[in-house]
Amino acid sequence: MKKINILFPVLNEELRLADGINKTMEFLKGNDFMPFELNIIDNGSTDKTQQVAESLCAQYPEVHYTRITERGTGIAIREGVKNNTCDFVGYMDVDLSTNLKHLLQVQDIFLKMPEVEFVNGSRFSKESSVSGRKWYRNLTSYGLLFLLHFFLKMKASDAICGFKFFKKETVEKLVEASSKDENGWFFIIEMLLRAERMGVNIYELPVEWADDSRTKVKLFATIKNYIRNIRRLRKVLK
């Protein structure tokens, strides 16, 4: 039987980690879901994230914990993919901004549409529903999408929604093709752009998404990082 691996990249998430994992476990066990495992990938936390994660591992045999010293969502995803043995693997934000009901859609897509290799969650599809979005997060997101579409010819309607799932062999191919030096969010964007250029069969999934008021964004630093990485990708992507 097919099995899925759900990665949760975390950094200093002692306050949200248990709630996110408990709700995910309750949802998956309460629905007709395929065999699964949850992997918490801790990239450099300095709070009590490790203690909370280890407690969750003791509570649930399906939950596993990996700690790495370097920070960044990109390096956490690479680590999770490297250790993955499941047929499908993807990642979610531990604040569960994306409604858990979409995991059932991911399951149906992979099992009923075997040609699909990559499910890309989108907050900006016409069928998506977004609530609680702060103005400055809209500014950075829409600005980034404009730049990605204009300079890098991206086709997808969303690039960094924290809800992406892949076939095992597909994500391994994308990780191998993508930068080994980019440890942050732009690693995820690069994987999406490379998938489009490599002809990967991508299913865009509109999602119900709610902003977590505790999530903070450094506006100008974020914009600067976007511009730097778009310049880099223009040089490496043909």
C-alpha atoms as an extended CHARMM CRD file, in Angstrom:
* protein
*
       238  EXT
         1         1  MET       CA              0.0000000000        0.0000000000        0.0000000000  PROA      1               0.0000000000
         2         2  LYS       CA              1.1930000000        3.5110000000       -0.8240000000  PROA      2               0.0000000000
         3         3  LYS       CA              2.5310000000        5.6640000000        1.9950000000  PROA      3               0.0000000000
         4         4  ILE       CA              3.0050000000        9.4180000000        2.3960000000  PROA      4               0.0000000000
         5         5  ASN       CA              5.5930000000       11.3800000000        4.3730000000  PROA      5               0.0000000000
         6         6  ILE       CA              4.5280000000       14.8250000000        5.6130000000  PROA      6               0.0000000000
         7         7  LEU       CA              7.4150000000       17.1120000000        6.5430000000  PROA      7               0.0000000000
         8         8  PHE       CA              7.0650000000       19.9610000000        9.0440000000  PROA      8               0.0000000000
         9         9  PRO       CA             10.0720000000       22.3260000000        8.8240000000  PROA      9               0.0000000000
        10        10  VAL       CA             10.2020000000       24.2050000000       12.1440000000  PROA      10              0.0000000000
        11        11  LEU       CA             12.2810000000       26.9200000000       13.7610000000  PROA      11              0.0000000000
        12        12  ASN       CA             11.5430000000       27.9770000000       17.3610000000  PROA      12              0.0000000000
        13        13  GLU       CA              8.0100000000       26.5850000000       17.2840000000  PROA      13              0.0000000000
        14        14  GLU       CA              7.6280000000       25.4770000000       20.9050000000  PROA      14              0.0000000000
        15        15  LEU       CA              4.2750000000       27.2810000000       21.1580000000  PROA      15              0.0000000000
        16        16  ARG       CA              2.6600000000       25.9210000000       17.9770000000  PROA      16              0.0000000000
        17        17  LEU       CA              4.2990000000       22.5490000000       17.4060000000  PROA      17              0.0000000000
        18        18  ALA       CA              2.2250000000       20.3190000000       19.6850000000  PROA      18              0.0000000000
        19        19  ASP       CA             -1.0580000000       21.8400000000       18.5460000000  PROA      19              0.0000000000
        20        20  GLY       CA             -0.1400000000       21.4350000000       14.8710000000  PROA      20              0.0000000000
        21        21  ILE       CA              0.9630000000       17.8150000000       15.2030000000  PROA      21              0.0000000000
        22        22  ASN       CA             -1.9270000000       16.8180000000       17.4800000000  PROA      22              0.0000000000
        23        23  LYS       CA             -4.5210000000       18.2730000000       15.1060000000  PROA      23              0.0000000000
        24        24  THR       CA             -2.8630000000       16.6440000000       12.0910000000  PROA      24              0.0000000000
        25        25  MET       CA             -2.7650000000       13.2490000000       13.7990000000  PROA      25              0.0000000000
        26        26  GLU       CA             -6.4010000000       13.5590000000       14.8760000000  PROA      26              0.0000000000
        27        27  PHE       CA             -7.4630000000       14.5050000000       11.3460000000  PROA      27              0.0000000000
        28        28  LEU       CA             -5.5370000000       11.7520000000        9.5530000000  PROA      28              0.0000000000
        29        29  LYS       CA             -6.6180000000        9.0280000000       11.9870000000  PROA      29              0.0000000000
        30        30  GLY       CA            -10.2250000000       10.2190000000       11.8380000000  PROA      30              0.0000000000
        31        31  ASN       CA            -10.4080000000        9.9770000000        8.0610000000  PROA      31              0.0000000000
        32        32  ASP       CA             -9.8350000000        7.2030000000        5.5520000000  PROA      32              0.0000000000
        33        33  PHE       CA             -6.2110000000        8.1280000000        4.9180000000  PROA      33              0.0000000000
        34        34  MET       CA             -3.3410000000        6.1050000000        3.5210000000  PROA      34              0.0000000000
        35        35  PRO       CA             -0.4580000000        4.9870000000        5.7730000000  PROA      35              0.0000000000
        36        36  PHE       CA              1.5790000000        8.0340000000        6.7720000000  PROA      36              0.0000000000
        37        37  GLU       CA              4.4030000000        9.4000000000        8.8450000000  PROA      37              0.0000000000
        38        38  LEU       CA              4.9960000000       12.9320000000       10.1050000000  PROA      38              0.0000000000
        39        39  ASN       CA              8.5550000000       14.2210000000       10.2140000000  PROA      39              0.0000000000
        40        40  ILE       CA              9.4500000000       17.3000000000       12.2290000000  PROA      40              0.0000000000
        41        41  ILE       CA             12.5840000000       18.8600000000       10.7180000000  PROA      41              0.0000000000
        42        42  ASP       CA             14.0690000000       21.2730000000       13.2570000000  PROA      42              0.0000000000
        43        43  ASN       CA             16.4760000000       23.6690000000       11.5610000000  PROA      43              0.0000000000
        44        44  GLY       CA             18.3430000000       25.3560000000       14.3720000000  PROA      44              0.0000000000
        45        45  SER       CA             15.7660000000       26.0400000000       17.0960000000  PROA      45              0.0000000000
        46        46  THR       CA             17.0500000000       27.5720000000       20.3220000000  PROA      46              0.0000000000
        47        47  ASP       CA             13.8280000000       27.3300000000       22.3450000000  PROA      47              0.0000000000
        48        48  LYS       CA             12.0880000000       24.1750000000       23.6330000000  PROA      48              0.0000000000
        49        49  THR       CA             11.1070000000       22.8950000000       20.1840000000  PROA      49              0.0000000000
        50        50  GLN       CA             13.2690000000       19.7790000000       20.5930000000  PROA      50              0.0000000000
        51        51  GLN       CA             11.7150000000       18.8240000000       23.9280000000  PROA      51              0.0000000000
        52        52  VAL       CA              8.2020000000       19.2870000000       22.5480000000  PROA      52              0.0000000000
        53        53  ALA       CA              9.0630000000       17.2580000000       19.4250000000  PROA      53              0.0000000000
        54        54  GLU       CA             10.5680000000       14.3960000000       21.4170000000  PROA      54              0.0000000000
        55        55  SER       CA              7.4600000000       14.2790000000       23.5920000000  PROA      55              0.0000000000
        56        56  LEU       CA              5.3030000000       14.0000000000       20.4640000000  PROA      56              0.0000000000
        57        57  CYS       CA              7.5060000000       11.1860000000       19.1330000000  PROA      57              0.0000000000
        58        58  ALA       CA              6.9940000000        9.3020000000       22.3800000000  PROA      58              0.0000000000
        59        59  GLN       CA              3.2390000000        9.8130000000       22.0800000000  PROA      59              0.0000000000
        60        60  TYR       CA              2.8340000000        8.8480000000       18.4150000000  PROA      60              0.0000000000
        61        61  PRO       CA              4.7910000000        6.0960000000       16.5980000000  PROA      61              0.0000000000
        62        62  GLU       CA              4.0470000000        7.8700000000       13.3000000000  PROA      62              0.0000000000
        63        63  VAL       CA              5.9080000000       11.0280000000       14.3730000000  PROA      63              0.0000000000
        64        64  HSD       CA              9.6720000000       11.3960000000       13.9130000000  PROA      64              0.0000000000
        65        65  TYR       CA             12.1190000000       14.1960000000       14.7100000000  PROA      65              0.0000000000
        66        66  THR       CA             15.2920000000       15.3440000000       12.9790000000  PROA      66              0.0000000000
        67        67  ARG       CA             17.4830000000       18.1850000000       14.1850000000  PROA      67              0.0000000000
        68        68  ILE       CA             19.9080000000       20.0330000000       11.9280000000  PROA      68              0.0000000000
        69        69  THR       CA             22.1040000000       22.9320000000       12.9680000000  PROA      69              0.0000000000
        70        70  GLU       CA             21.7160000000       25.1390000000        9.8940000000  PROA      70              0.0000000000
        71        71  ARG       CA             18.6740000000       27.3510000000        9.5300000000  PROA      71              0.0000000000
        72        72  GLY       CA             16.4020000000       27.5480000000        6.5180000000  PROA      72              0.0000000000
        73        73  THR       CA             13.3340000000       25.8910000000        5.0500000000  PROA      73              0.0000000000
        74        74  GLY       CA             15.3130000000       24.8270000000        1.9920000000  PROA      74              0.0000000000
        75        75  ILE       CA             17.8690000000       22.8290000000        3.9310000000  PROA      75              0.0000000000
        76        76  ALA       CA             15.0940000000       21.2810000000        6.0250000000  PROA      76              0.0000000000
        77        77  ILE       CA             13.3160000000       20.1090000000        2.8660000000  PROA      77              0.0000000000
        78        78  ARG       CA             16.5450000000       18.6860000000        1.4430000000  PROA      78              0.0000000000
        79        79  GLU       CA             17.1490000000       16.7740000000        4.6710000000  PROA      79              0.0000000000
        80        80  GLY       CA             13.6030000000       15.4280000000        4.7260000000  PROA      80              0.0000000000
        81        81  VAL       CA             13.7780000000       14.2850000000        1.1040000000  PROA      81              0.0000000000
        82        82  LYS       CA             17.1700000000       12.6530000000        1.6660000000  PROA      82              0.0000000000
        83        83  ASN       CA             15.7660000000       10.5220000000        4.4940000000  PROA      83              0.0000000000
        84        84  ASN       CA             12.4080000000        9.7860000000        2.8700000000  PROA      84              0.0000000000
        85        85  THR       CA             11.3930000000        6.1990000000        2.0550000000  PROA      85              0.0000000000
        86        86  CYS       CA              7.6800000000        6.8200000000        1.3120000000  PROA      86              0.0000000000
        87        87  ASP       CA              6.0000000000        6.8430000000       -2.1090000000  PROA      87              0.0000000000
        88        88  PHE       CA              4.9090000000       10.4580000000       -1.6930000000  PROA      88              0.0000000000
        89        89  VAL       CA              6.4880000000       13.2750000000        0.2860000000  PROA      89              0.0000000000
        90        90  GLY       CA              5.5700000000       16.8860000000        0.8940000000  PROA      90              0.0000000000
        91        91  TYR       CA              5.5850000000       19.6200000000        3.4660000000  PROA      91              0.0000000000
        92        92  MET       CA              3.1580000000       21.7410000000        5.4440000000  PROA      92              0.0000000000
        93        93  ASP       CA              3.4480000000       24.7350000000        7.7450000000  PROA      93              0.0000000000
        94        94  VAL       CA              3.0300000000       23.6340000000       11.3500000000  PROA      94              0.0000000000
        95        95  ASP       CA              0.6570000000       26.5320000000       12.0330000000  PROA      95              0.0000000000
        96        96  LEU       CA             -1.7870000000       24.6840000000        9.7320000000  PROA      96              0.0000000000
        97        97  SER       CA             -2.5740000000       27.8290000000        7.7750000000  PROA      97              0.0000000000
        98        98  THR       CA             -3.6430000000       25.5130000000        4.9570000000  PROA      98              0.0000000000
        99        99  ASN       CA             -6.8050000000       23.6310000000        5.8660000000  PROA      99              0.0000000000
       100       100  LEU       CA             -6.1070000000       19.9780000000        6.6860000000  PROA      100             0.0000000000
       101       101  LYS       CA             -8.9960000000       18.8570000000        4.4720000000  PROA      101             0.0000000000
       102       102  HSD       CA             -6.7360000000       19.3580000000        1.4560000000  PROA      102             0.0000000000
       103       103  LEU       CA             -4.6470000000       16.3520000000        2.5410000000  PROA      103             0.0000000000
       104       104  LEU       CA             -7.5910000000       14.1740000000        1.4670000000  PROA      104             0.0000000000
       105       105  GLN       CA             -7.4750000000       15.8480000000       -1.9460000000  PROA      105             0.0000000000
       106       106  VAL       CA             -3.7510000000       15.2080000000       -2.2080000000  PROA      106             0.0000000000
       107       107  GLN       CA             -4.3930000000       11.5320000000       -1.4700000000  PROA      107             0.0000000000
       108       108  ASP       CA             -7.1280000000       11.3140000000       -4.1180000000  PROA      108             0.0000000000
       109       109  ILE       CA             -5.0220000000       13.1110000000       -6.7250000000  PROA      109             0.0000000000
       110       110  PHE       CA             -2.0260000000       10.8050000000       -6.3400000000  PROA      110             0.0000000000
       111       111  LEU       CA             -4.0790000000        7.5950000000       -6.1400000000  PROA      111             0.0000000000
       112       112  LYS       CA             -6.6180000000        8.3800000000       -8.8650000000  PROA      112             0.0000000000
       113       113  MET       CA             -4.4130000000       10.4340000000      -11.2050000000  PROA      113             0.0000000000
       114       114  PRO       CA             -1.1190000000        8.5120000000      -11.4230000000  PROA      114             0.0000000000
       115       115  GLU       CA              0.1940000000       10.8630000000      -14.0820000000  PROA      115             0.0000000000
       116       116  VAL       CA              0.4000000000       13.7250000000      -11.5350000000  PROA      116             0.0000000000
       117       117  GLU       CA              3.9060000000       14.1190000000      -10.0920000000  PROA      117             0.0000000000
       118       118  PHE       CA              3.6190000000       17.3230000000       -8.0660000000  PROA      118             0.0000000000
       119       119  VAL       CA              0.6680000000       18.8870000000       -6.1960000000  PROA      119             0.0000000000
       120       120  ASN       CA              1.2200000000       22.6170000000       -5.7420000000  PROA      120             0.0000000000
       121       121  GLY       CA             -1.0740000000       24.2970000000       -3.2110000000  PROA      121             0.0000000000
       122       122  SER       CA             -2.1750000000       27.7640000000       -4.3040000000  PROA      122             0.0000000000
       123       123  ARG       CA             -3.6220000000       30.6210000000       -2.2680000000  PROA      123             0.0000000000
       124       124  PHE       CA             -4.0820000000       32.7630000000       -5.3630000000  PROA      124             0.0000000000
       125       125  SER       CA             -6.1020000000       30.5350000000       -7.6760000000  PROA      125             0.0000000000
       126       126  LYS       CA             -9.5900000000       31.8680000000       -8.4940000000  PROA      126             0.0000000000
       127       127  GLU       CA            -11.0710000000       29.0220000000       -6.4420000000  PROA      127             0.0000000000
       128       128  SER       CA             -8.8630000000       29.6410000000       -3.3790000000  PROA      128             0.0000000000
       129       129  SER       CA            -10.1090000000       31.1570000000       -0.1230000000  PROA      129             0.0000000000
       130       130  VAL       CA             -7.7800000000       33.3640000000        1.9420000000  PROA      130             0.0000000000
       131       131  SER       CA             -8.6020000000       35.0040000000        5.2780000000  PROA      131             0.0000000000
       132       132  GLY       CA             -6.7360000000       37.1410000000        7.8040000000  PROA      132             0.0000000000
       133       133  ARG       CA             -4.0710000000       38.1880000000        5.3150000000  PROA      133             0.0000000000
       134       134  LYS       CA             -2.1940000000       41.3060000000        6.4460000000  PROA      134             0.0000000000
       135       135  TRP       CA             -1.6780000000       44.0840000000        3.9030000000  PROA      135             0.0000000000
       136       136  TYR       CA              2.1100000000       43.8930000000        4.0000000000  PROA      136             0.0000000000
       137       137  ARG       CA              2.0630000000       40.1450000000        3.4060000000  PROA      137             0.0000000000
       138       138  ASN       CA             -0.1880000000       40.7070000000        0.4020000000  PROA      138             0.0000000000
       139       139  LEU       CA              2.2670000000       43.3450000000       -0.7910000000  PROA      139             0.0000000000
       140       140  THR       CA              5.2640000000       41.0040000000       -0.6310000000  PROA      140             0.0000000000
       141       141  SER       CA              3.3870000000       38.0060000000       -2.0510000000  PROA      141             0.0000000000
       142       142  TYR       CA              1.8110000000       39.7570000000       -5.0160000000  PROA      142             0.0000000000
       143       143  GLY       CA              5.0400000000       41.6300000000       -5.6750000000  PROA      143             0.0000000000
       144       144  LEU       CA              6.9900000000       38.3780000000       -5.6940000000  PROA      144             0.0000000000
       145       145  LEU       CA              4.4760000000       36.7100000000       -8.0190000000  PROA      145             0.0000000000
       146       146  PHE       CA              4.6980000000       39.6050000000      -10.4550000000  PROA      146             0.0000000000
       147       147  LEU       CA              8.4870000000       39.3660000000      -10.5180000000  PROA      147             0.0000000000
       148       148  LEU       CA              8.4500000000       35.5750000000      -10.9150000000  PROA      148             0.0000000000
       149       149  HSD       CA              5.9600000000       35.7310000000      -13.7760000000  PROA      149             0.0000000000
       150       150  PHE       CA              7.6620000000       38.6610000000      -15.5060000000  PROA      150             0.0000000000
       151       151  PHE       CA             11.3400000000       37.7530000000      -15.1580000000  PROA      151             0.0000000000
       152       152  LEU       CA             11.2590000000       33.9590000000      -14.7950000000  PROA      152             0.0000000000
       153       153  LYS       CA              8.1020000000       33.1130000000      -16.7820000000  PROA      153             0.0000000000
       154       154  MET       CA              6.5700000000       31.1280000000      -13.9400000000  PROA      154             0.0000000000
       155       155  LYS       CA              3.2360000000       29.5250000000      -14.8670000000  PROA      155             0.0000000000
       156       156  ALA       CA              1.9270000000       28.6590000000      -11.3930000000  PROA      156             0.0000000000
       157       157  SER       CA             -0.3760000000       31.0830000000       -9.5660000000  PROA      157             0.0000000000
       158       158  ASP       CA              1.4690000000       30.6130000000       -6.2600000000  PROA      158             0.0000000000
       159       159  ALA       CA              5.0890000000       29.7990000000       -5.5040000000  PROA      159             0.0000000000
       160       160  ILE       CA              5.5270000000       29.7040000000       -1.7220000000  PROA      160             0.0000000000
       161       161  CYS       CA              2.3010000000       28.3830000000       -0.2350000000  PROA      161             0.0000000000
       162       162  GLY       CA              3.4000000000       25.9880000000        2.5140000000  PROA      162             0.0000000000
       163       163  PHE       CA              1.5770000000       23.0240000000        1.0040000000  PROA      163             0.0000000000
       164       164  LYS       CA              3.4400000000       21.0630000000       -1.6710000000  PROA      164             0.0000000000
       165       165  PHE       CA              3.5430000000       17.3050000000       -2.3110000000  PROA      165             0.0000000000
       166       166  PHE       CA              5.5250000000       15.1540000000       -4.7280000000  PROA      166             0.0000000000
       167       167  LYS       CA              6.1000000000       11.6390000000       -5.9280000000  PROA      167             0.0000000000
       168       168  LYS       CA              9.3050000000       10.3300000000       -4.3550000000  PROA      168             0.0000000000
       169       169  GLU       CA             11.2850000000       10.0470000000       -7.5780000000  PROA      169             0.0000000000
       170       170  THR       CA             10.0990000000       13.4680000000       -8.7600000000  PROA      170             0.0000000000
       171       171  VAL       CA             11.1560000000       15.3940000000       -5.6550000000  PROA      171             0.0000000000
       172       172  GLU       CA             14.5200000000       13.6140000000       -5.6170000000  PROA      172             0.0000000000
       173       173  LYS       CA             15.0770000000       14.7200000000       -9.2090000000  PROA      173             0.0000000000
       174       174  LEU       CA             14.1080000000       18.3130000000       -8.3950000000  PROA      174             0.0000000000
       175       175  VAL       CA             16.3010000000       18.4940000000       -5.2840000000  PROA      175             0.0000000000
       176       176  GLU       CA             19.2480000000       17.1710000000       -7.2570000000  PROA      176             0.0000000000
       177       177  ALA       CA             18.7270000000       19.7550000000      -10.0190000000  PROA      177             0.0000000000
       178       178  SER       CA             18.2850000000       22.7100000000       -7.6440000000  PROA      178             0.0000000000
       179       179  SER       CA             20.8750000000       24.8370000000       -5.8530000000  PROA      179             0.0000000000
       180       180  LYS       CA             22.8350000000       23.2320000000       -3.0240000000  PROA      180             0.0000000000
       181       181  ASP       CA             23.6850000000       26.6530000000       -1.5700000000  PROA      181             0.0000000000
       182       182  GLU       CA             20.2110000000       28.1690000000       -1.1910000000  PROA      182             0.0000000000
       183       183  ASN       CA             18.8850000000       27.1800000000        2.2410000000  PROA      183             0.0000000000
       184       184  GLY       CA             15.8730000000       29.4890000000        2.4910000000  PROA      184             0.0000000000
       185       185  TRP       CA             12.4130000000       29.7560000000        0.9340000000  PROA      185             0.0000000000
       186       186  PHE       CA             13.7950000000       30.3620000000       -2.5210000000  PROA      186             0.0000000000
       187       187  PHE       CA             14.9120000000       26.7510000000       -2.7010000000  PROA      187             0.0000000000
       188       188  ILE       CA             11.2080000000       25.8340000000       -2.8230000000  PROA      188             0.0000000000
       189       189  ILE       CA             10.5780000000       28.3890000000       -5.5500000000  PROA      189             0.0000000000
       190       190  GLU       CA             13.5260000000       27.0790000000       -7.5470000000  PROA      190             0.0000000000
       191       191  MET       CA             12.1670000000       23.5230000000       -7.3480000000  PROA      191             0.0000000000
       192       192  LEU       CA              8.8290000000       24.7420000000       -8.7370000000  PROA      192             0.0000000000
       193       193  LEU       CA             10.4770000000       26.6720000000      -11.5730000000  PROA      193             0.0000000000
       194       194  ARG       CA             12.6890000000       23.7190000000      -12.4620000000  PROA      194             0.0000000000
       195       195  ALA       CA              9.6760000000       21.4120000000      -12.3920000000  PROA      195             0.0000000000
       196       196  GLU       CA              7.9310000000       23.6440000000      -14.9370000000  PROA      196             0.0000000000
       197       197  ARG       CA             10.9890000000       23.6770000000      -17.1980000000  PROA      197             0.0000000000
       198       198  MET       CA             11.5020000000       19.9130000000      -16.8910000000  PROA      198             0.0000000000
       199       199  GLY       CA              7.9280000000       19.1710000000      -17.9430000000  PROA      199             0.0000000000
       200       200  VAL       CA              6.8500000000       17.7270000000      -14.5860000000  PROA      200             0.0000000000
       201       201  ASN       CA              3.0940000000       17.1000000000      -14.4510000000  PROA      201             0.0000000000
       202       202  ILE       CA              1.9670000000       19.6660000000      -11.8470000000  PROA      202             0.0000000000
       203       203  TYR       CA             -1.5320000000       19.7810000000      -10.3890000000  PROA      203             0.0000000000
       204       204  GLU       CA             -2.4220000000       23.2030000000       -9.0040000000  PROA      204             0.0000000000
       205       205  LEU       CA             -4.6480000000       22.7670000000       -5.9710000000  PROA      205             0.0000000000
       206       206  PRO       CA             -6.6770000000       25.7810000000       -4.7680000000  PROA      206             0.0000000000
       207       207  VAL       CA             -6.5790000000       25.8730000000       -0.9830000000  PROA      207             0.0000000000
       208       208  GLU       CA             -8.4340000000       27.3780000000        1.9430000000  PROA      208             0.0000000000
       209       209  TRP       CA             -5.8020000000       29.3570000000        3.7870000000  PROA      209             0.0000000000
       210       210  ALA       CA             -5.9290000000       31.4160000000        6.9990000000  PROA      210             0.0000000000
       211       211  ASP       CA             -3.1120000000       33.6760000000        8.1570000000  PROA      211             0.0000000000
       212       212  ASP       CA             -1.6540000000       33.1100000000       11.6180000000  PROA      212             0.0000000000
       213       213  SER       CA             -1.3950000000       36.4680000000       13.3820000000  PROA      213             0.0000000000
       214       214  ARG       CA              1.7360000000       35.2870000000       15.2350000000  PROA      214             0.0000000000
       215       215  THR       CA              3.7100000000       34.9300000000       12.0000000000  PROA      215             0.0000000000
       216       216  LYS       CA              5.9390000000       37.9570000000       11.4330000000  PROA      216             0.0000000000
       217       217  VAL       CA              7.5770000000       39.2390000000        8.2410000000  PROA      217             0.0000000000
       218       218  LYS       CA             10.5430000000       41.6060000000        7.9800000000  PROA      218             0.0000000000
       219       219  LEU       CA              9.2290000000       43.5890000000        5.0350000000  PROA      219             0.0000000000
       220       220  PHE       CA             12.3240000000       45.2450000000        3.5920000000  PROA      220             0.0000000000
       221       221  ALA       CA             14.6380000000       42.3140000000        4.2900000000  PROA      221             0.0000000000
       222       222  THR       CA             12.1190000000       40.0250000000        2.5600000000  PROA      222             0.0000000000
       223       223  ILE       CA             11.9200000000       42.2350000000       -0.5330000000  PROA      223             0.0000000000
       224       224  LYS       CA             15.7140000000       42.5020000000       -0.7150000000  PROA      224             0.0000000000
       225       225  ASN       CA             16.0150000000       38.7140000000       -0.5050000000  PROA      225             0.0000000000
       226       226  TYR       CA             13.4250000000       38.2480000000       -3.2570000000  PROA      226             0.0000000000
       227       227  ILE       CA             15.2940000000       40.5590000000       -5.6450000000  PROA      227             0.0000000000
       228       228  ARG       CA             18.6700000000       38.9530000000       -4.9270000000  PROA      228             0.0000000000
       229       229  ASN       CA             17.3800000000       35.4560000000       -5.5600000000  PROA      229             0.0000000000
       230       230  ILE       CA             15.4600000000       36.3710000000       -8.7140000000  PROA      230             0.0000000000
       231       231  ARG       CA             18.6790000000       37.7900000000      -10.1220000000  PROA      231             0.0000000000
       232       232  ARG       CA             20.4400000000       34.5440000000       -9.2270000000  PROA      232             0.0000000000
       233       233  LEU       CA             17.7750000000       32.3560000000      -10.7950000000  PROA      233             0.0000000000
       234       234  ARG       CA             17.7600000000       34.3820000000      -14.0230000000  PROA      234             0.0000000000
       235       235  LYS       CA             21.3860000000       33.3580000000      -14.4440000000  PROA      235             0.0000000000
       236       236  VAL       CA             20.9390000000       29.6490000000      -13.7080000000  PROA      236             0.0000000000
       237       237  LEU       CA             17.5440000000       28.9360000000      -15.2510000000  PROA      237             0.0000000000
       238       238  LYS       CA             17.3350000000       28.8720000000      -19.0320000000  PROA      238             0.0000000000
